[in-house]
Amino acid sequence: MELKIDAINTPDGWVVSPDMEKSLCQWSNLIAGNESGSLLLYFPANGSGNKAVKTFSKAISVSGYTNIALSICSLREYTGAITKFTQAKYVLSIYNSDDDKFTFFIPTYKDLAHFDIPVVFDDIAKYEIEALGDTEDYLVLSNMVASSEEMPLDIMLAIKTDLERHVTENIGNGLHIGTCTYASGADQVTIETNWSWVEKYAVLRFIGKGIDETHQANNAVGNSISFTRLYDGETMNVGGTDVEVFVQIPVEIGRMDTEILLPGICLWYIGPDPDPNTSRTSQETIAISAERVYTVREGLRLKWRITIDNEARSPELIAIATRAIRDYFAHSTVWVHGKKLWFEWSEPAAPVEPVEGYDVIPKTAYSIEIGMREGTWEIQNSGKAPKATLDVIPEA
């Protein structure tokens, strides 16, 4: 599971030291998590101790999560991975709602990359970045995310979110098919104008004054439609006049206990396949604080095969959904737990035509492969050994 703590897509809300500057960065290579922008901070020379602070209007609960990932890039003060706190050029401090503080010495990179820290509080009220060096620098921050691993669900949810964005870019609210007028609580509506794509199991979005509902068609007799129990249910929640109706192309994770979505994009997984060339015994330092070094054992690297089924009764609708899928494949990346992963389009699209009298739904199937290291080992911390003392008490 994943929680976006701060998108960091605007300089608004940040307070910086007097000699510093903050601005919006919109260079795509310096933006994480498919956000619209990132934060660019200017640290002047001889500015050790300068800091940038972000305070939330309400503390964000991170209870139940194990890791926090933040993407960072430095123009001049890049260190790469660090193994001791004296190598760090910046520190990240996390505050909870009781104003307790925990500070991490963090790595910086020449290109945008993420680093991990463990979750140390149940909530986060604010956080700050402070410079330790005196070199003039430009620092980019992007997309702070809390996570707790649930594979392959986390990968599939990330793909679902990306595909939904590409579908929206292609068809907006959906394919407009007409208008309708109905009363609150109606279990059937009649669509005016054009209903050629309205068939059983189609997902419809109703948009009007004070209305934004989504329902799945159960029975479609001409232009009269009833609904299934999915989405907003079997009846209309709010009545309206001349409400606009759109056919959606939803993206869902495959389940056997719900109705099919037509048209729709459905995600399934096969695997995983283990990579035998990885070690499960070596340890990696993931974070350093003033008192602790946090390490984790390397997990097995796994390759997940995700199948993307695009199903519809109409070839036109299959073509529209296919365009969104191919647009997504052009990027070949997916963000999981605040980390950028690459995937491979492993097999050509396979069109599947009906082969039996009861098999009447054509579809196109795509297959992609995503490699990721499992996080089955708990984060360990080893504090500094307490300083030994010896009190000598003279005899009386």
Residue pairs with C-beta under 8 A, 6 or more apart in sequence:
1 64
1 65
1 147
1 148
1 150
1 153
1 154
2 145
2 146
2 147
2 154
2 157
2 158
2 336
2 337
2 338
3 60
3 62
3 65
3 145
3 146
3 147
4 33
4 143
4 144
4 145
5 60
5 62
5 68
5 124
5 144
5 145
5 146
6 54
6 56
6 127
6 143
6 144
7 33
7 35
7 143
8 35
8 38
8 39
8 54
8 141
8 142
8 143
8 144
9 31
9 35
9 36
9 37
9 38
9 39
9 142
10 24
10 37
10 39
11 22
11 23
11 24
11 39
11 40
13 54
13 55
14 22
14 39
14 52
14 53
14 54
15 52
15 53
15 54
15 55
16 22
16 41
16 50
16 51
16 52
16 53
17 47
17 49
17 50
17 51
17 52
19 44
19 47
19 50
20 41
20 42
20 43
20 44
20 47
20 50
20 52
21 41
21 42
22 39
22 40
22 41
22 42
22 52
23 40
23 42
24 37
24 38
24 39
24 40
25 31
25 37
25 38
25 39
25 40
25 140
26 36
26 37
26 38
29 111
29 112
30 38
30 73
30 112
30 140
30 142
31 37
31 38
31 112
31 142
31 143
32 38
32 71
32 112
32 114
32 142
32 143
32 335
32 338
32 340
33 71
33 142
33 143
33 145
33 335
33 338
34 162
34 165
34 335
35 142
35 143
38 71
38 140
38 141
38 142
38 143
39 52
39 140
39 141
39 142
40 138
40 139
40 140
41 52
41 129
41 138
41 139
41 140
41 141
42 137
42 138
43 50
43 131
43 136
43 137
43 138
43 139
44 50
44 136
45 134
45 135
45 136
46 134
47 131
47 134
47 136
48 131
48 132
48 133
48 134
49 130
49 131
50 130
50 131
51 128
51 129
51 130
51 131
52 128
52 129
53 126
53 127
53 128
54 126
54 127
54 128
55 125
55 126
56 124
56 125
56 126
59 96
59 97
59 123
59 124
59 125
60 123
60 124
60 125
61 122
61 123
62 68
62 119
62 121
62 122
62 123
62 124
62 146
63 122
63 123
64 148
65 119
65 146
65 147
65 148
66 118
66 119
66 147
66 148
66 149
66 375
66 379
67 116
67 117
67 118
67 119
67 146
67 147
67 148
67 337
67 375
67 379
68 116
68 117
68 118
68 119
68 144
68 145
68 146
68 147
68 338
69 114
69 115
69 116
69 143
69 144
69 145
69 147
69 337
69 338
69 339
70 92
70 106
70 114
70 115
70 117
70 141
70 142
70 143
70 144
70 145
70 338
71 112
71 113
71 114
71 140
71 141
71 142
71 143
71 338
72 106
72 107
72 108
72 109
72 112
72 113
72 114
72 115
72 139
72 140
72 141
72 142
73 108
73 109
73 110
73 111
73 112
73 113
73 139
73 140
74 89
74 90
74 108
74 109
74 110
74 137
74 138
74 139
74 140
75 137
75 138
75 139
76 135
76 136
76 137
76 138
77 89
77 90
77 108
77 133
77 135
77 137
77 139
78 108
78 109
78 110
79 87
79 88
79 89
79 107
79 108
79 109
80 107
80 109
81 107
81 285
82 88
82 105
82 106
82 107
82 285
82 288
83 285
83 288
84 288
85 105
85 288
85 289
85 290
87 105
88 105
88 106
88 107
88 132
88 288
89 108
89 131
89 132
89 133
89 135
89 137
90 105
90 106
90 108
90 129
90 130
90 131
90 132
90 139
91 103
91 104
91 105
91 106
91 129
91 130
91 132
92 103
92 104
92 106
92 117
92 127
92 128
92 129
93 101
93 102
93 103
93 104
93 127
93 128
93 130
94 101
94 102
94 103
94 104
94 117
94 120
94 121
94 124
94 127
95 101
95 124
95 125
95 126
95 127
95 128
96 121
96 122
96 123
96 124
96 125
97 123
97 125
99 125
100 121
102 120
102 121
102 289
103 289
103 290
104 117
104 287
104 288
104 289
105 288
105 289
105 290
106 115
106 117
107 115
108 139
112 140
112 142
114 338
114 339
114 340
115 286
115 287
116 286
116 287
117 286
117 287
117 294
118 286
118 287
118 294
118 379
118 381
119 146
127 144
129 139
129 141
131 137
143 335
143 338
144 338
145 337
145 338
147 154
147 337
147 338
149 337
149 374
149 375
151 272
151 302
151 304
151 372
151 374
152 269
152 271
152 272
152 304
152 306
153 253
154 336
154 337
155 269
155 304
155 306
155 334
155 336
155 341
155 370
155 372
156 253
156 267
156 269
156 306
157 253
158 334
158 335
158 336
159 267
159 306
159 308
159 334
160 251
160 252
160 253
160 267
162 328
162 334
163 251
163 265
163 308
163 324
163 325
163 328
164 251
166 324
166 325
166 327
166 328
167 249
167 251
167 265
167 321
167 324
169 324
169 327
170 320
170 323
170 324
170 327
171 249
171 320
171 324
173 205
173 207
173 244
173 246
174 204
174 205
174 246
174 247
174 248
174 249
175 197
175 246
175 247
175 317
175 320
176 244
176 245
176 246
177 191
177 193
177 194
177 195
177 196
177 197
177 198
177 245
177 246
177 247
178 191
178 192
178 193
178 194
178 195
178 223
178 245
179 191
179 192
179 193
179 242
179 243
179 244
179 245
180 189
180 190
180 191
180 192
180 206
180 243
180 245
181 240
181 241
181 242
181 243
182 189
182 190
182 236
182 239
182 240
182 243
183 236
183 239
184 236
184 237
184 238
184 239
185 235
185 236
185 239
186 235
186 236
186 239
187 226
187 227
187 234
187 235
187 236
188 224
188 225
188 226
189 224
189 225
189 236
190 223
190 224
190 225
191 198
191 223
191 225
191 245
192 223
195 220
195 222
195 223
197 247
197 314
197 317
198 204
198 217
198 220
198 223
198 225
198 247
199 217
199 220
199 262
199 313
200 217
200 218
200 219
200 220
200 262
201 216
201 217
201 218
201 228
201 259
201 260
201 261
201 262
202 216
202 217
202 220
202 247
202 248
202 262
202 263
203 214
203 215
203 216
203 217
203 230
203 231
203 247
203 248
203 249
203 250
203 261
203 264
204 214
204 215
204 216
204 217
204 225
204 245
204 246
204 247
204 248
205 212
205 213
205 214
205 245
205 246
205 248
206 212
206 213
206 214
206 215
206 236
206 240
206 243
206 244
206 245
207 243
207 244
207 246
208 240
208 241
208 242
208 243
208 244
209 240
210 238
210 240
211 238
211 240
211 243
213 231
213 232
213 236
213 237
213 238
214 231
214 232
214 248
215 227
215 228
215 230
215 231
215 232
215 233
215 236
216 227
216 228
216 230
216 231
216 259
216 261
217 225
217 226
217 227
217 228
218 225
218 226
218 227
218 228
218 234
219 225
219 226
226 234
227 233
227 234
227 235
228 234
228 259
230 258
230 259
247 263
247 317
249 263
249 264
249 265
249 317
249 320
249 321
249 324
250 261
250 264
250 265
251 264
251 265
251 266
251 267
252 261
252 264
252 265
252 266
252 267
253 266
253 267
254 266
254 267
254 268
254 309
260 311
260 361
261 311
262 311
262 312
262 313
262 361
263 310
263 311
263 312
263 313
263 314
263 317
263 318
263 320
263 321
264 310
264 311
264 312
264 321
265 308
265 309
265 310
265 311
265 321
265 324
265 325
266 308
266 309
266 311
267 306
267 307
267 308
267 309
268 306
268 307
268 309
269 304
269 305
269 306
269 307
270 305
270 306
270 307
271 302
271 303
271 304
271 305
272 302
272 303
272 304
272 305
273 302
273 303
273 305
274 300
274 301
274 302
274 303
275 300
275 301
275 302
275 303
275 371
277 301
278 298
278 300
278 301
278 373
279 298
280 297
280 298
280 299
280 300
281 297
281 298
282 297
282 298
283 295
283 296
283 297
283 298
284 295
284 296
284 297
284 298
285 293
285 294
285 295
286 294
286 295
286 296
286 379
287 293
287 294
288 294
291 383
291 384
292 381
292 382
292 383
292 384
293 381
293 382
294 379
294 380
294 381
295 379
295 380
295 381
295 382
296 375
296 377
296 378
296 379
296 380
297 377
298 373
298 377
299 373
299 374
299 375
299 376
299 377
300 373
300 374
300 376
301 371
301 372
301 373
301 374
302 371
302 372
302 373
302 374
303 369
303 370
303 371
304 369
304 370
304 371
304 372
305 346
305 367
305 368
305 369
306 343
306 367
306 368
306 369
306 370
307 365
307 366
307 367
308 325
308 365
308 366
308 367
308 368
309 363
309 364
309 365
310 318
310 321
310 322
310 325
310 363
310 364
310 365
310 366
311 318
311 361
311 362
311 363
312 318
312 321
312 361
312 362
312 363
313 360
313 361
313 362
315 362
318 362
318 363
318 364
322 349
322 364
325 366
329 345
329 366
329 368
332 342
332 343
332 344
332 345
333 340
333 341
333 342
333 343
334 340
334 341
334 343
334 370
335 341
336 372
341 370
341 371
341 372
342 370
342 371
343 368
343 369
343 370
344 368
344 369
345 366
345 367
345 368
346 367
346 368
346 369
347 366
347 367
349 364
349 365
349 366
350 364
350 365
350 366
351 362
351 363
351 364
352 362
352 363
352 364
352 365
353 362
354 360
354 361
354 362
